[in-house]
Amino acid sequence: MRSAGGTASPAPYKVRAMSHKRILLAVSLVAGFVSLAGCGSSSGSNPLAALSGKRLPGTSSEWLPIASPLSHPANVAGTVTPPVQTSFPPLGGDSVAFFAFGSPAAAEAFYKGPPIAARLDIFGILQYRPLVGATVVPQPSRGLDLRACLWSGGPGQGGSAGRGTPSGGTMDASGHCTQGTPSSIGIATSTERGNIVVISQSIGKTVIGGSANPSELSSVAGNANNALKLMQEAGVK
């Protein structure tokens, strides 16, 4: 973790799933893969079917195969088929998600301002805020600051023992929290390719009461570029 001033210190906010949650998510992902694969083979109408069951290049075997992260797959913010995702560890940490739309215009609108639903099953994100900086990913691509409401410590803020923990509050469109302090819990890169948008994100780089550092965008560039490579190899566009 970094403080708002940039001083390195242990990161208190880490999202880690319980073992039984990992098992349930793994089962969900397998079920999602079977459903998506069936859809692609019968109608050919699912533009993401070619990605299902594949592993993201450059990731370890601990990453889950690409599949629906939701127990009941559904469209998100105008997608034409339920999005698919790979992550490590499940429910937190690093993830890469793929969203398919009916037109480049619809994809562009999502790319420019991802809604909170774009987090899928990744816990903790309450808002995606633009983060200006070099993404190290071919254009069009842009940085995102992952926002959350955290207790920052001190009077009325959870005390020193509660520093950096989720407040349970909600965040409005302007970024204000009903409880706790608006903070950054990670970074992401949003990339648009035709009708497809890819969001590569990483949780754990916490800045309590502050914003993410644009220099950190390079830490998610590798996964974003590998996702584009996989799409090209699979003929997804």
C-alpha positions in Angstrom: 0.0 0.0 0.0 1.0 3.6 -0.5 -0.2 6.5 1.5 -1.8 9.5 -0.2 1.7 11.1 -0.1 3.3 8.1 -1.8 5.1 6.6 1.2 5.3 2.8 1.1 3.7 0.9 3.9 2.0 -2.5 4.3 -1.3 -2.7 2.4 -4.1 -3.2 5.0 -6.8 -3.7 2.3 -6.6 -7.0 0.6 -9.6 -8.9 -0.8 -9.1 -12.6 -0.4 -11.8 -15.2 -0.8 -12.5 -17.9 1.7 -11.8 -21.4 0.5 -15.4 -22.4 0.2 -16.1 -19.4 -1.9 -13.3 -20.4 -4.3 -14.8 -23.8 -4.6 -18.3 -22.4 -5.4 -16.8 -19.9 -7.9 -14.8 -22.7 -9.6 -18.0 -24.7 -10.0 -19.8 -21.6 -11.3 -17.1 -21.0 -13.9 -17.2 -24.6 -15.1 -21.0 -24.5 -15.4 -20.6 -21.1 -17.3 -18.1 -22.6 -19.7 -20.4 -25.5 -20.5 -23.3 -23.2 -21.1 -21.3 -20.8 -23.3 -19.6 -23.5 -25.3 -23.0 -25.0 -26.0 -24.3 -21.7 -27.1 -21.4 -21.1 -29.5 -21.6 -24.5 -31.1 -25.3 -24.5 -31.7 -25.9 -21.0 -33.1 -22.5 -19.4 -33.5 -24.1 -16.2 -32.3 -21.9 -15.8 -29.2 -18.9 -13.7 -30.1 -17.1 -14.7 -26.9 -17.6 -18.5 -27.2 -14.2 -18.9 -28.8 -12.6 -17.7 -25.6 -14.4 -20.0 -23.2 -12.2 -22.5 -21.5 -9.0 -20.9 -22.6 -6.3 -19.6 -20.3 -4.9 -16.1 -20.6 -1.4 -16.2 -22.1 1.4 -15.4 -19.7 -0.6 -16.3 -16.5 0.1 -19.1 -14.1 -2.0 -22.3 -13.7 -3.6 -20.7 -10.7 -5.6 -18.4 -12.9 -9.1 -19.7 -13.7 -10.0 -20.6 -17.3 -12.0 -18.0 -19.1 -15.8 -18.5 -18.4 -18.8 -16.7 -16.9 -18.0 -15.6 -13.4 -21.7 -15.5 -12.5 -23.7 -18.4 -11.3 -26.6 -17.2 -13.4 -25.0 -15.5 -16.5 -26.7 -12.4 -17.6 -26.0 -9.5 -19.9 -24.3 -6.4 -18.4 -24.9 -2.8 -19.4 -26.1 -3.6 -22.9 -23.9 -6.6 -23.8 -25.2 -9.0 -26.4 -24.0 -12.1 -24.5 -23.0 -12.5 -20.8 -19.4 -11.3 -20.2 -16.6 -13.8 -19.5 -13.7 -13.4 -17.1 -10.5 -15.0 -15.8 -9.1 -14.1 -12.4 -6.6 -14.9 -9.6 -7.4 -15.3 -6.9 -11.2 -15.8 -7.4 -13.3 -12.8 -6.1 -10.3 -10.5 -5.8 -6.8 -9.6 -6.9 -6.2 -9.5 -10.6 -8.8 -10.2 -13.3 -9.4 -9.7 -17.0 -13.0 -9.5 -18.3 -14.4 -9.5 -21.9 -17.6 -7.6 -22.8 -19.3 -8.0 -26.2 -21.7 -5.4 -27.7 -23.9 -5.1 -30.8 -22.0 -2.2 -32.3 -18.7 -0.2 -32.0 -20.8 2.7 -30.8 -22.2 0.7 -27.9 -18.7 -0.7 -27.1 -17.3 2.8 -27.1 -19.9 4.1 -24.7 -19.1 1.3 -22.2 -15.3 1.7 -22.8 -15.5 5.4 -22.0 -17.5 5.0 -18.8 -17.8 1.5 -17.4 -20.7 1.1 -14.9 -20.3 -0.5 -11.5 -21.8 -3.7 -13.0 -18.5 -4.1 -15.0 -16.9 -5.4 -11.8 -18.8 -8.7 -12.2 -18.0 -10.8 -9.1 -14.9 -8.8 -8.0 -15.7 -7.5 -4.5 -15.1 -4.0 -3.2 -15.2 -1.8 -6.3 -17.8 1.0 -6.0 -16.8 3.2 -9.0 -14.6 3.3 -12.0 -13.0 6.8 -12.4 -10.9 7.9 -15.3 -7.1 7.8 -14.7 -5.0 9.8 -17.1 -1.7 8.2 -18.0 0.2 5.9 -20.4 -1.5 2.5 -20.5 1.3 0.8 -22.5 -1.6 -0.9 -24.4 -2.4 0.0 -28.1 -5.1 2.6 -28.5 -8.0 2.9 -27.9 -7.2 2.2 -24.3 -7.5 4.2 -21.1 -6.7 4.0 -17.4 -9.2 3.6 -14.6 -9.0 4.2 -10.9 -10.9 1.6 -8.8 -12.7 3.5 -6.1 -14.2 2.3 -2.8 -15.3 3.7 0.6 -12.8 2.9 3.4 -12.5 3.7 7.1 -9.4 5.8 7.2 -8.7 5.6 10.9 -9.1 8.5 13.4 -12.3 9.9 15.1 -15.4 8.6 13.4 -13.3 6.7 10.9 -12.9 3.3 12.4 -10.0 4.2 14.7 -6.4 3.1 14.0 -7.4 -0.6 14.1 -9.9 0.0 11.3 -7.5 1.8 9.0 -8.1 0.8 5.4 -11.1 -1.5 5.9 -14.3 -1.3 3.8 -16.8 1.1 5.5 -19.9 -0.6 4.1 -21.0 2.8 2.6 -22.1 3.5 -0.9 -20.6 5.9 -3.4 -22.6 8.4 -5.5 -21.9 9.5 -9.0 -19.7 12.4 -7.8 -17.5 10.0 -5.8 -18.7 10.9 -2.3 -19.3 8.1 0.3 -22.2 7.7 2.6 -19.8 6.2 5.1 -16.0 6.3 5.2 -13.5 8.0 2.9 -13.4 7.9 -0.9 -10.2 5.9 -1.7 -8.4 4.0 -4.4 -8.1 0.3 -4.1 -6.5 -0.5 -7.4 -6.1 0.3 -11.1 -7.4 -1.0 -14.4 -7.0 -0.6 -18.1 -10.1 -0.5 -20.4 -9.4 -1.4 -24.1 -11.8 -1.3 -27.0 -11.5 -3.5 -30.1 -14.5 -3.3 -32.5 -17.5 -4.5 -30.6 -15.4 -5.9 -27.7 -14.2 -4.2 -24.5 -11.6 -5.7 -22.3 -11.0 -4.6 -18.7 -7.8 -5.7 -17.0 -7.6 -4.7 -13.4 -5.7 -5.3 -10.2 -6.9 -4.7 -6.6 -4.6 -4.2 -3.6 -2.8 -1.0 -4.4 -4.6 1.1 -1.8 -4.5 4.9 -1.4 -6.7 5.8 1.5 -8.3 9.2 0.8 -6.4 9.6 -2.4 -6.2 8.5 -6.0 -4.2 5.8 -7.9 -0.8 6.7 -9.5 -0.9 6.7 -13.3 2.5 5.0 -13.3 0.9 1.9 -12.0 -1.1 1.3 -15.2 1.9 -0.5 -16.6 1.3 -3.3 -14.0 -1.9 -4.4 -15.8 -0.6 -3.8 -19.3 0.8 -7.3 -19.7 -2.6 -9.0 -19.0 -4.4 -6.5 -21.3 -2.0 -7.0 -24.2 -2.2 -10.8 -23.7 -6.0 -10.6 -23.8 -5.8 -8.8 -27.1 -3.4 -11.4 -28.4 -5.7 -14.2 -27.4 -8.7 -12.4 -29.1 -6.7 -12.2 -32.3 -5.7 -15.8 -32.2 -9.3 -16.9 -31.5 -10.8 -14.7 -34.1 -12.8 -12.6 -31.6 -13.6 -9.1 -32.8 
